[in-house]
Amino acid sequence: MTTIGSTSDLALDGRRFAMVSSTASEVDASSPTVFDYHERDGMVWGEYEGDTVRIGRFVGTREERRISIRFTHVVAATGEVVSGAAESRVESHADGLRLVEDFRTADGDQVSVCAEVLR
């Protein structure tokens, strides 16, 4: 992990992340869940889809390296609607930002890691 120079280096607006690991399910490396982030005035929101998720949305806040969100998505295989909450930390690596997320759904507590997709 490298050191981040300022909090502006953490800005998430316009960034895309792909899930690389999750304790909730096996990640399909050829078609991972992809998250598009927007941010303004400490608020974050976005959308996600791919792998086990047909479509999802999230909204929350970011303070420094901590993100707190609520999310809802539709499971691709079953059409079930899943909702939950997550607390993430933003890490800086040589290949971009990573989000390490502790999240909760009705199925319990899980952990996932998402890596920035550099465009």
C-alpha positions in Angstrom: 0.0 0.0 0.0 1.3 3.5 -0.8 0.6 6.7 1.0 -2.1 9.0 -0.3 -1.0 12.6 -0.6 -4.3 14.4 0.1 -8.0 13.7 0.6 -8.6 14.9 -2.9 -6.6 11.9 -4.1 -9.5 9.8 -2.6 -12.2 11.5 -4.6 -14.5 8.8 -6.0 -16.5 10.7 -8.6 -16.2 9.1 -12.0 -14.2 6.1 -10.7 -15.1 2.5 -11.6 -14.3 -0.5 -9.4 -14.5 -4.3 -10.1 -15.0 -6.9 -7.4 -12.0 -9.1 -7.1 -13.0 -11.2 -4.0 -16.0 -11.7 -1.8 -16.9 -14.0 1.1 -20.6 -13.9 -0.1 -19.9 -15.7 -3.4 -17.2 -16.8 -5.8 -16.3 -13.9 -8.1 -16.4 -14.6 -11.9 -13.1 -12.9 -13.0 -14.3 -12.7 -16.6 -17.5 -10.9 -15.7 -17.1 -9.4 -12.2 -19.6 -7.1 -10.5 -18.7 -3.5 -11.6 -19.4 -0.4 -9.5 -19.6 3.1 -10.9 -19.1 5.9 -8.2 -20.3 9.4 -8.0 -19.4 11.9 -5.3 -20.2 15.4 -4.3 -20.0 17.3 -1.0 -19.2 14.1 1.0 -22.1 12.2 -0.5 -21.5 9.0 -2.6 -23.9 7.2 -4.8 -23.8 4.9 -7.8 -24.9 1.8 -9.6 -23.5 -1.7 -10.0 -24.1 -4.8 -12.1 -22.5 -8.0 -13.4 -21.7 -11.5 -12.1 -24.4 -12.4 -9.6 -26.1 -8.9 -9.7 -28.6 -8.0 -12.4 -28.7 -4.3 -11.2 -28.0 -2.5 -8.0 -27.9 1.0 -6.5 -26.1 2.5 -3.5 -26.1 5.8 -1.6 -24.1 7.0 1.4 -21.3 9.2 2.6 -17.5 9.4 2.6 -15.3 10.9 5.3 -11.6 10.7 4.5 -10.9 7.0 3.9 -14.2 5.7 5.2 -17.3 5.1 3.1 -20.7 4.3 4.7 -23.5 3.2 2.3 -26.9 1.5 2.0 -27.4 -0.7 -1.1 -30.1 -2.7 -2.9 -29.8 -5.0 -5.8 -31.6 -7.7 -7.8 -30.0 -11.2 -7.8 -29.5 -12.3 -11.4 -30.3 -16.0 -10.9 -33.5 -15.6 -8.8 -34.8 -12.1 -9.1 -34.7 -11.7 -5.4 -34.2 -8.2 -4.0 -31.3 -7.9 -1.5 -30.7 -4.8 0.7 -28.0 -4.1 3.2 -25.4 -1.7 4.6 -21.6 -1.5 4.2 -18.6 0.2 5.7 -15.6 0.4 3.4 -12.1 1.7 3.7 -10.3 3.2 0.7 -6.8 2.0 0.2 -4.2 3.3 -2.3 -2.1 0.8 -4.2 0.4 1.2 -7.1 -2.3 0.1 -9.5 -5.1 2.4 -8.2 -7.5 2.6 -5.4 -9.1 -0.4 -3.7 -12.2 -0.6 -1.5 -12.3 -3.1 1.3 -15.9 -3.5 2.3 -17.5 -5.0 5.4 -21.2 -5.5 4.4 -24.3 -6.9 6.0 -27.4 -8.4 4.4 -30.1 -10.7 5.9 -27.6 -13.6 5.2 -25.1 -12.1 7.6 -21.8 -10.3 7.6 -19.5 -10.5 4.6 -16.3 -8.9 3.2 -15.5 -8.0 -0.3 -12.6 -6.3 -2.1 -12.9 -4.1 -5.2 -10.1 -2.8 -7.4 -10.2 0.4 -9.4 -10.6 -0.1 -13.1 -8.2 2.3 -14.8 -9.6 3.7 -18.0 
